[in-house]
């Protein structure tokens, strides 16, 4: 299954407290449609992140499958989570990773691709956890936070062995 990457898309904030609101969600859907017709109605994954002095840090990874990308990424529950993260400095951004057909068209619903979409979400969560251990996802993260492979996955400082360094180079270099 094919996926695209679009972003970072800056999310507008409103009101005196400069929070992500229902209006932000509406503007986000319009931004998606401006980028490509049908993008707001597509299925795929999305990554909410905050851009600040250290670059872009991921804070939440989600999947839009039963609901459309334009609705799911900034639904009321997610807006609340994101606003908690935004206390302080930083610009909220979203990356969208829409599913595409082999000919490049956006997928509205994954036909037999639900497993693929779920795998991609887990993969993105693992990558985001590596970059930000305080990721706010609760789904799928407990297992990934507790899984430990010496020197490779959730390594402790100074524990790497020659074998784990060699395996790391084999897999990731």
C-alpha positions as CSV (number, residue, x, y, z in Angstrom):
1,X,0.0,0.0,0.0
2,X,1.3,3.5,-0.8
3,X,1.3,6.5,1.4
4,X,2.3,10.1,0.9
5,X,3.6,12.7,3.4
6,X,2.2,16.2,3.4
7,X,3.3,18.9,5.9
8,X,4.1,20.4,8.2
9,X,0.8,22.2,8.0
10,X,0.6,25.0,10.5
11,X,-2.5,24.9,12.7
12,X,-4.1,28.3,13.5
13,X,-4.9,29.2,17.1
14,X,-7.6,31.5,18.2
15,X,-8.9,33.6,21.1
16,X,-7.2,35.3,24.0
17,X,-5.5,32.1,25.1
18,X,-4.4,31.2,21.6
19,X,-5.8,27.7,21.5
20,X,-6.8,25.3,18.8
21,X,-10.5,25.6,18.4
22,X,-13.4,24.4,16.2
23,X,-12.5,27.3,13.9
24,X,-8.9,25.9,13.6
25,X,-10.4,22.5,12.6
26,X,-12.5,24.2,9.9
27,X,-9.5,26.1,8.6
28,X,-7.4,22.9,8.7
29,X,-9.9,21.1,6.5
30,X,-9.8,24.0,4.0
31,X,-6.0,23.9,4.0
32,X,-6.1,20.2,3.2
33,X,-8.5,20.8,0.3
34,X,-6.3,23.7,-0.9
35,X,-3.3,21.3,-1.0
36,X,-5.2,18.7,-2.9
37,X,-8.9,18.1,-3.6
38,X,-10.1,15.2,-1.6
39,X,-7.3,15.2,1.0
40,X,-9.7,16.2,3.8
41,X,-11.8,13.1,3.0
42,X,-8.9,10.7,2.7
43,X,-7.8,8.0,5.2
44,X,-4.3,7.6,6.6
45,X,-2.3,8.6,9.6
46,X,-1.3,12.0,11.0
47,X,1.3,13.3,13.4
48,X,0.7,16.3,15.6
49,X,3.9,18.1,16.5
50,X,5.2,21.4,17.9
51,X,7.7,23.5,16.1
52,X,10.0,25.4,18.5
53,X,13.7,26.2,18.9
54,X,14.8,22.6,18.9
55,X,13.0,21.9,15.6
56,X,9.8,19.9,15.2
57,X,8.9,17.5,18.1
58,X,6.1,14.9,17.7
59,X,3.5,14.8,20.4
60,X,0.7,12.6,19.1
61,X,0.2,10.0,16.3
62,X,-3.2,9.0,15.1
63,X,-5.1,7.2,12.4
64,X,-8.0,8.4,10.3
65,X,-9.8,5.4,9.0
66,X,-13.4,5.3,10.2
67,X,-13.5,9.1,10.1
68,X,-12.0,11.4,7.5
69,X,-8.6,12.9,7.9
70,X,-10.0,16.4,8.0
71,X,-12.3,15.5,10.8
72,X,-10.3,13.1,12.9
73,X,-7.0,15.0,13.2
74,X,-8.6,18.0,14.9
75,X,-11.6,16.4,16.5
76,X,-12.7,17.8,19.9
77,X,-10.8,15.2,21.9
78,X,-7.6,15.7,20.0
79,X,-7.9,19.5,20.2
80,X,-8.0,19.2,24.0
81,X,-4.9,17.0,24.0
82,X,-3.0,19.3,21.7
83,X,-3.9,22.4,23.7
84,X,-2.5,20.8,26.8
85,X,0.8,20.3,25.0
86,X,0.8,23.9,23.7
87,X,1.0,25.6,27.1
88,X,4.2,27.6,26.5
89,X,6.0,28.3,23.3
90,X,5.8,26.6,20.0
91,X,3.8,26.5,16.8
92,X,1.4,23.6,16.3
93,X,1.8,21.6,13.1
94,X,0.3,18.5,11.6
95,X,1.8,16.1,9.1
96,X,-0.8,14.0,7.2
97,X,0.2,10.6,5.7
98,X,-2.7,9.8,3.3
99,X,-3.1,6.4,1.7
100,X,-3.0,6.3,-2.1
101,X,-4.0,3.8,-4.7
102,X,-1.3,2.3,-7.0
103,X,-2.2,5.0,-9.5
104,X,-1.7,7.8,-7.0
105,X,-5.3,8.6,-6.2
106,X,-6.3,9.4,-2.6
107,X,-8.0,6.5,-0.8
108,X,-11.2,7.4,1.1
109,X,-11.5,4.1,2.8
110,X,-8.9,1.4,3.1
111,X,-10.3,-1.6,1.4
112,X,-8.2,-4.4,2.7
113,X,-5.7,-2.0,4.0
114,X,-6.8,-1.6,7.6
115,X,-4.0,-3.9,8.8
116,X,-1.5,-1.8,6.8
117,X,-2.8,1.4,8.3
118,X,-2.7,0.0,11.8
119,X,0.9,-1.1,11.3
120,X,1.9,2.3,9.9
121,X,0.4,4.0,13.0
122,X,2.3,1.7,15.3
123,X,5.5,2.3,13.4
124,X,5.0,6.1,13.5
125,X,4.2,5.9,17.3
126,X,7.5,3.9,17.8
127,X,9.5,6.5,15.8
128,X,7.8,9.4,17.6
129,X,8.5,7.8,21.0
130,X,12.1,7.5,20.1
131,X,12.2,11.3,19.4
132,X,9.9,12.3,22.3
133,X,9.5,9.9,25.3
134,X,6.7,12.1,26.6
135,X,4.5,11.4,23.6
136,X,0.8,11.8,24.7
137,X,-0.5,8.7,23.0
138,X,-1.9,6.1,25.3
139,X,-2.8,3.5,22.7
140,X,0.1,1.2,21.8
141,X,2.7,3.1,23.8
142,X,2.8,1.0,27.1
143,X,4.1,-2.0,25.3
144,X,6.6,0.1,23.3
145,X,7.8,1.9,26.4
146,X,8.4,-1.3,28.3
147,X,10.0,-3.3,25.4
148,X,13.7,-3.4,25.9
149,X,16.5,-4.7,23.7
150,X,20.0,-4.1,25.1
151,X,21.7,-1.2,23.3
152,X,19.0,-1.0,20.6
153,X,15.4,-0.5,21.8
154,X,14.8,1.7,24.9
155,X,18.5,1.4,25.7
156,X,19.9,2.4,29.0
157,X,23.0,4.6,29.0
158,X,26.2,2.7,28.7
159,X,24.7,-0.8,28.4
160,X,25.5,-1.3,24.7
161,X,27.6,-4.4,23.9
162,X,29.7,-5.1,20.9
163,X,27.0,-7.3,19.6
164,X,24.2,-4.8,20.1
165,X,26.3,-2.0,18.4
166,X,27.0,-4.3,15.5
167,X,23.3,-5.2,15.2
168,X,22.4,-1.5,15.4
169,X,24.8,-0.7,12.6
170,X,23.4,-3.6,10.6
171,X,19.8,-2.5,10.9
172,X,20.0,1.3,11.0
173,X,23.2,2.4,9.1
